[in-house]
Amino acid sequence: MKITHALIAFLCFLAPTFVPTNQEFQAVYNTHIAWKTAFEKADIAAVSEIWSHAADTTLITLGGKKKNGFREIQAALFLSFQLTGETQIDESNLLITLSGDKALATSDYRWSPLPNVPLKATELYRKENGGWKMIAQDGAGGLEPLRKDDETRLRPLVQKIFGAIALADIDKLLPLVAGNDKTYVALDGTVHQKLDEAVTGADLEKI
């Protein structure tokens, strides 16, 4: 699985400004990565660990078919894995939003069986027994955002971070990473004054 380092860097920037929930954000991210890896490897056993076994789970296939409940989802994924085998997902513009005991991950991606088709994915997670479990997934990106206003504000920020890192443009990146304090630490370890146009911790705490 190919995932740009932009999100990892974004997580690092969040750490000093969003300590209370950054661990939850990281936990959701880890579950998201585990799902992508299991899907790529066609690993039905790993998928069974990632998905909630509750009755209210939903999978919407690329063809628009809805599978409800863990048993239906497991059977559908097993059949898909039998048909495709191992595949590759190239992902970008990943955004995770948290709202209470639920989290939504949205992203753009390309899937190796359909390499020329740009796709969007939405994944809904719920905290169960201290861990995050997937309860809904739509490979065509049709799930509603948990917090529309926050996503509208934060997605452009994430896209700017992706773009700046992709271009290795530190000057464009630095104004995006300031925290609540008057100084922040850049990627190269140097300390800088917070810029007036920087996004503050108050903005990021909405994630």
TIDOFI-876895 format. One line per 10 residues: number of its first residue (from 1); their letters; for each residue x, y, z of C-alpha. Coordinates in nm, 2 decimals. Layout:
NUM = A = X:Y:Z  ...
% end
This chain:
1 = MKITHALIAF = 0.00:0.00:0.00  0.13:0.34:-0.10  0.04:0.62:0.14  0.22:0.96:0.13  0.40:1.08:0.44  0.18:1.39:0.45  -0.07:1.24:0.69  0.20:1.11:0.92  0.35:1.45:0.92  0.01:1.60:0.99
11 = LCFLAPTFVP = -0.02:1.37:1.29  0.31:1.49:1.42  0.20:1.85:1.39  -0.12:1.77:1.59  0.07:1.62:1.88  0.17:1.94:2.06  -0.17:2.11:2.01  -0.42:1.83:2.05  -0.28:1.61:2.32  -0.61:1.50:2.48
21 = TNQEFQAVYN = -0.74:1.32:2.17  -0.44:1.27:1.96  -0.41:0.91:2.08  -0.76:0.84:1.96  -0.68:1.00:1.63  -0.38:0.78:1.60  -0.58:0.47:1.70  -0.83:0.54:1.42  -0.55:0.59:1.17  -0.39:0.26:1.28
31 = THIAWKTAFE = -0.72:0.08:1.23  -0.76:0.25:0.89  -0.42:0.13:0.78  -0.49:-0.22:0.91  -0.81:-0.23:0.70  -0.63:-0.12:0.38  -0.35:-0.37:0.44  -0.59:-0.66:0.50  -0.79:-0.56:0.19  -0.48:-0.55:-0.02
41 = KADIAAVSEI = -0.36:-0.89:0.10  -0.71:-1.04:0.07  -0.67:-1.14:0.43  -1.03:-1.24:0.55  -0.91:-1.33:0.90  -0.76:-0.98:0.95  -1.07:-0.82:0.81  -1.28:-1.02:1.06  -1.07:-0.86:1.34  -1.11:-0.51:1.21
51 = WSHAADTTLI = -1.49:-0.51:1.14  -1.74:-0.49:1.42  -1.95:-0.80:1.45  -2.26:-0.60:1.54  -2.58:-0.62:1.34  -2.58:-0.25:1.23  -2.26:-0.28:1.01  -2.29:-0.20:0.64  -2.07:-0.25:0.33  -2.15:-0.08:0.01
61 = TLGGKKKNGF = -1.97:-0.23:-0.29  -1.83:-0.04:-0.59  -2.13:-0.17:-0.78  -2.36:0.00:-0.52  -2.48:-0.33:-0.36  -2.54:-0.30:0.02  -2.44:-0.58:0.25  -2.58:-0.56:0.61  -2.45:-0.73:0.91  -2.11:-0.88:0.97
71 = REIQAALFLS = -2.19:-1.22:0.82  -2.30:-1.07:0.49  -2.00:-0.84:0.48  -1.76:-1.12:0.55  -1.91:-1.34:0.28  -1.90:-1.06:0.02  -1.54:-0.97:0.10  -1.44:-1.34:0.09  -1.59:-1.37:-0.26  -1.42:-1.05:-0.37
81 = FQLTGETQID = -1.09:-1.17:-0.25  -1.13:-1.50:-0.43  -1.19:-1.31:-0.75  -0.92:-1.05:-0.73  -0.65:-1.20:-0.50  -0.40:-0.95:-0.37  -0.43:-0.59:-0.50  -0.28:-0.25:-0.44  -0.44:0.07:-0.32  -0.27:0.41:-0.38
91 = ESNLLITLSG = -0.43:0.66:-0.14  -0.42:1.04:-0.10  -0.60:1.32:0.07  -0.69:1.11:0.38  -0.89:1.30:0.64  -1.01:1.16:0.97  -1.27:1.33:1.18  -1.37:1.23:1.53  -1.71:1.28:1.69  -1.76:1.12:2.03
101 = DKALATSDYR = -1.73:0.74:1.99  -1.74:0.76:1.61  -1.48:0.85:1.35  -1.50:0.90:0.97  -1.21:0.85:0.73  -1.24:0.99:0.38  -0.98:0.96:0.10  -0.92:0.96:-0.27  -0.77:0.64:-0.40  -0.69:0.42:-0.70
111 = WSPLPNVPLK = -0.73:0.04:-0.69  -0.50:-0.18:-0.90  -0.78:-0.37:-1.08  -0.91:-0.03:-1.20  -0.59:0.17:-1.22  -0.74:0.45:-1.44  -1.05:0.51:-1.23  -1.02:0.78:-0.96  -1.23:0.67:-0.66  -1.33:0.81:-0.32
121 = ATELYRKENG = -1.38:0.61:0.00  -1.56:0.67:0.32  -1.52:0.45:0.63  -1.71:0.48:0.95  -1.56:0.35:1.28  -1.70:0.31:1.63  -1.52:0.27:1.95  -1.61:-0.07:2.10  -1.46:-0.23:2.41  -1.18:0.02:2.41
131 = GWKMIAQDGA = -1.08:-0.02:2.05  -1.19:0.12:1.71  -1.39:-0.11:1.48  -1.52:-0.05:1.13  -1.90:-0.03:1.11  -1.95:0.10:0.76  -1.75:0.13:0.44  -1.84:0.27:0.10  -1.58:0.22:-0.17  -1.75:0.49:-0.38
141 = GGLEPLRKDD = -1.74:0.75:-0.10  -2.11:0.79:-0.03  -2.12:0.81:0.35  -2.22:1.14:0.50  -1.96:1.34:0.69  -1.99:1.33:1.07  -1.92:1.70:1.10  -1.98:1.88:0.77  -1.86:2.22:0.88  -1.53:2.08:1.02
151 = ETRLRPLVQK = -1.46:1.87:0.71  -1.53:2.17:0.48  -1.27:2.37:0.68  -1.01:2.11:0.74  -1.00:1.93:0.40  -0.84:2.23:0.23  -0.58:2.24:0.50  -0.50:1.87:0.46  -0.47:1.92:0.08  -0.23:2.21:0.13
161 = IFGAIALADI = -0.02:2.00:0.36  -0.01:1.71:0.10  0.08:1.96:-0.17  0.36:2.12:0.02  0.52:1.79:0.13  0.48:1.65:-0.23  0.67:1.95:-0.36  0.92:1.95:-0.07  0.83:2.32:-0.02  0.91:2.39:0.34
171 = DKLLPLVAGN = 0.82:2.76:0.30  0.46:2.67:0.22  0.45:2.40:0.49  0.57:2.61:0.78  0.27:2.85:0.81  0.04:2.55:0.83  0.19:2.38:1.14  0.20:2.63:1.42  0.04:2.53:1.75  -0.11:2.72:2.05
181 = DKTYVALDGT = 0.23:2.83:2.17  0.43:3.12:2.04  0.69:2.89:1.89  0.68:2.56:1.70  0.94:2.31:1.59  0.99:2.26:1.22  1.07:1.93:1.04  1.44:2.01:1.06  1.43:2.05:1.44  1.47:2.43:1.43
191 = VHQKLDEAVT = 1.24:2.65:1.65  1.03:2.92:1.48  0.79:3.20:1.59  0.43:3.13:1.52  0.31:3.31:1.20  -0.01:3.52:1.20  -0.16:3.33:0.91  -0.09:2.99:1.07  -0.37:2.75:1.16  -0.39:2.73:1.54
201 = GADLEKI = -0.45:2.45:1.78  -0.81:2.58:1.82  -0.88:2.50:1.46  -0.72:2.16:1.48  -0.90:2.07:1.80  -1.22:2.03:1.59  -1.08:1.71:1.43
% end
